[in-house]
Amino acid sequence: MYKFDFGWFMWGVVILIIGILIIRFHMKIADSLASGVSSYNKTKLFGMIVCGLGFLLITNLHTNIILFIMHLILPNKF
């Protein structure tokens, strides 16, 4: 059952902003923390994954996904 939660909404917004900043400054991040030009696309991909996680948290769908996976692993417990 879907239930909106303002706390998860705020955490999702924070994580989404972090993902946007990673995408925006991917060249500087890759130069500083990774191997430079060869990892520009990997850094942008990581930023997109973080943005997707932020959207999941904003909509509070992560709990449904976690419960679905737990039901697949332990069908009689949840």
Secondary structure, 3 states (H helix, E strand, C coil): CCCCCHHHHHHHHHHHHHHHHHHHCHHHHHHHHCCHHHHHHHHHHHHHHHHHHHHHHHHCCHHHHHHHHHHHHCCCCC
